[in-house]
Amino acid sequence: MTDQLTAHVRPHLDPGDERAGADHIVHAVLRALGDRLPAGEAAYLADGLPAALRPYVRHPGEPSTWDDGPRNREDPVARIALACDTDEAHARRYARAVLSELAAAVPPSAMYDAQVQLPDDVRDLFPDPVHAVP
Protein backbone atom coordinates (compact mmCIF):
# COMPACT_ATOMS: atom_id res chain seq x y z
CA MET A 1 0.00 0.00 0.00
CA THR A 2 2.94 2.37 0.58
CA ASP A 3 3.80 2.20 -3.11
CA GLN A 4 0.12 2.60 -4.03
CA LEU A 5 -0.19 5.78 -1.98
CA THR A 6 2.97 7.22 -3.48
CA ALA A 7 1.94 6.25 -7.01
CA HIS A 8 -1.50 7.80 -6.46
CA VAL A 9 0.07 11.13 -5.40
CA ARG A 10 2.59 11.42 -8.26
CA PRO A 11 0.03 12.42 -10.94
CA HIS A 12 -1.07 15.29 -8.67
CA LEU A 13 2.41 16.83 -8.66
CA ASP A 14 3.01 19.71 -11.01
CA PRO A 15 6.02 19.49 -13.36
CA GLY A 16 9.05 20.54 -11.34
CA ASP A 17 7.13 20.08 -8.08
CA GLU A 18 9.37 17.28 -6.91
CA ARG A 19 10.89 19.31 -4.07
CA ALA A 20 8.71 17.52 -1.55
CA GLY A 21 8.42 14.17 -3.29
CA ALA A 22 5.45 11.83 -3.19
CA ASP A 23 6.68 9.86 -0.16
CA HIS A 24 7.14 13.05 1.85
CA ILE A 25 3.67 14.24 0.86
CA VAL A 26 2.09 10.96 2.00
CA HIS A 27 3.91 11.22 5.34
CA ALA A 28 2.88 14.87 5.83
CA VAL A 29 -0.79 14.12 5.13
CA LEU A 30 -0.81 11.12 7.47
CA ARG A 31 0.86 13.18 10.22
CA ALA A 32 -1.67 15.99 9.85
CA LEU A 33 -4.57 13.53 9.90
CA GLY A 34 -3.22 11.61 12.89
CA ASP A 35 -2.64 14.80 14.80
CA ARG A 36 -6.28 15.80 14.38
CA LEU A 37 -7.62 12.51 15.76
CA PRO A 38 -7.87 11.34 19.36
CA ALA A 39 -5.06 8.89 20.10
CA GLY A 40 -7.39 5.86 20.10
CA GLU A 41 -8.90 6.70 16.72
CA ALA A 42 -5.48 7.43 15.24
CA ALA A 43 -4.24 4.07 16.51
CA TYR A 44 -7.29 2.29 15.05
CA LEU A 45 -6.71 3.93 11.68
CA ALA A 46 -2.99 3.16 11.85
CA ASP A 47 -3.78 -0.52 12.45
CA GLY A 48 -5.21 -0.66 8.91
CA LEU A 49 -1.98 0.64 7.40
CA PRO A 50 1.23 -1.16 6.53
CA ALA A 51 3.73 -1.11 9.41
CA ALA A 52 5.95 1.38 7.54
CA LEU A 53 3.18 4.01 7.52
CA ARG A 54 1.79 3.54 11.04
CA PRO A 55 4.27 5.88 12.77
CA TYR A 56 3.16 8.75 10.54
CA VAL A 57 -0.41 8.54 11.82
CA ARG A 58 0.54 8.21 15.46
CA HIS A 59 4.06 8.72 16.69
CA PRO A 60 4.82 6.23 19.47
CA GLY A 61 5.01 7.87 22.87
CA GLU A 62 3.75 11.26 21.69
CA PRO A 63 0.59 12.64 23.26
CA SER A 64 -2.33 13.46 21.04
CA THR A 65 -2.61 17.15 20.23
CA TRP A 66 -6.14 16.91 18.86
CA ASP A 67 -7.68 18.93 21.69
CA ASP A 68 -5.15 21.75 21.95
CA GLY A 69 -7.44 24.46 20.66
CA PRO A 70 -9.93 25.30 17.95
CA ARG A 71 -9.23 23.62 14.62
CA ASN A 72 -10.26 24.27 11.07
CA ARG A 73 -9.34 22.91 7.68
CA GLU A 74 -6.64 25.53 7.17
CA ASP A 75 -4.75 24.18 10.17
CA PRO A 76 -3.90 20.71 8.78
CA VAL A 77 -3.74 22.00 5.21
CA ALA A 78 -1.36 24.76 6.28
CA ARG A 79 0.78 22.20 8.10
CA ILE A 80 0.90 20.01 4.99
CA ALA A 81 1.80 23.04 2.87
CA LEU A 82 4.61 23.99 5.24
CA ALA A 83 5.94 20.43 5.45
CA CYS A 84 5.87 20.07 1.66
CA ASP A 85 7.12 23.58 0.83
CA THR A 86 4.07 24.36 -1.26
CA ASP A 87 0.94 26.49 -1.16
CA GLU A 88 -2.36 25.53 0.47
CA ALA A 89 -4.10 24.80 -2.84
CA HIS A 90 -1.48 22.16 -3.67
CA ALA A 91 -1.54 20.86 -0.09
CA ARG A 92 -5.32 20.43 -0.29
CA ARG A 93 -4.97 18.56 -3.59
CA TYR A 94 -2.26 16.33 -2.10
CA ALA A 95 -4.40 15.62 0.97
CA ARG A 96 -7.34 14.62 -1.21
CA ALA A 97 -5.14 12.31 -3.31
CA VAL A 98 -3.70 10.56 -0.25
CA LEU A 99 -7.06 10.28 1.52
CA SER A 100 -8.70 8.93 -1.64
CA GLU A 101 -6.23 6.06 -1.83
CA LEU A 102 -6.34 5.57 1.93
CA ALA A 103 -10.13 5.26 1.82
CA ALA A 104 -9.81 2.51 -0.78
CA ALA A 105 -7.25 0.57 1.24
CA VAL A 106 -8.26 0.93 4.89
CA PRO A 107 -11.29 -0.90 6.33
CA PRO A 108 -14.42 1.25 5.88
CA SER A 109 -15.15 1.10 9.61
CA ALA A 110 -11.76 2.68 10.39
CA MET A 111 -12.32 5.44 7.83
CA TYR A 112 -15.83 6.10 9.15
CA ASP A 113 -14.67 6.19 12.77
CA ALA A 114 -11.84 8.57 11.88
CA GLN A 115 -14.08 10.90 9.90
CA VAL A 116 -16.76 11.25 12.57
CA GLN A 117 -14.07 12.59 14.92
CA LEU A 118 -13.27 15.46 12.54
CA PRO A 119 -15.09 18.72 11.81
CA ASP A 120 -17.06 18.82 8.55
CA ASP A 121 -14.57 21.07 6.78
CA VAL A 122 -11.76 18.56 7.38
CA ARG A 123 -14.03 15.68 6.35
CA ASP A 124 -14.51 17.44 3.03
CA LEU A 125 -10.91 16.48 2.19
CA PHE A 126 -12.05 12.83 2.04
CA PRO A 127 -13.40 11.38 -1.23
CA ASP A 128 -16.77 10.42 0.29
CA PRO A 129 -17.08 12.59 3.37
CA VAL A 130 -19.28 11.36 6.18
CA HIS A 131 -21.35 14.14 7.68
CA ALA A 132 -22.78 14.07 11.15
CA VAL A 133 -26.54 13.90 11.47
CA PRO A 134 -27.82 17.04 13.26
Buried (B, 14 or more C-beta within 10 A) or exposed (E): BEEBBBEBBEEBBEEEBEEBBBEBBBBBBBBBBBBBBEBEBBBBBBEBBEEEBBBBBBBEEEEBEBEEEEBEBBBBBBBBBEBBEBEBEBBBBBBBBBBBBBBEBBEEEBBEBBBEBBBEBBBEBBEEBBEEEE
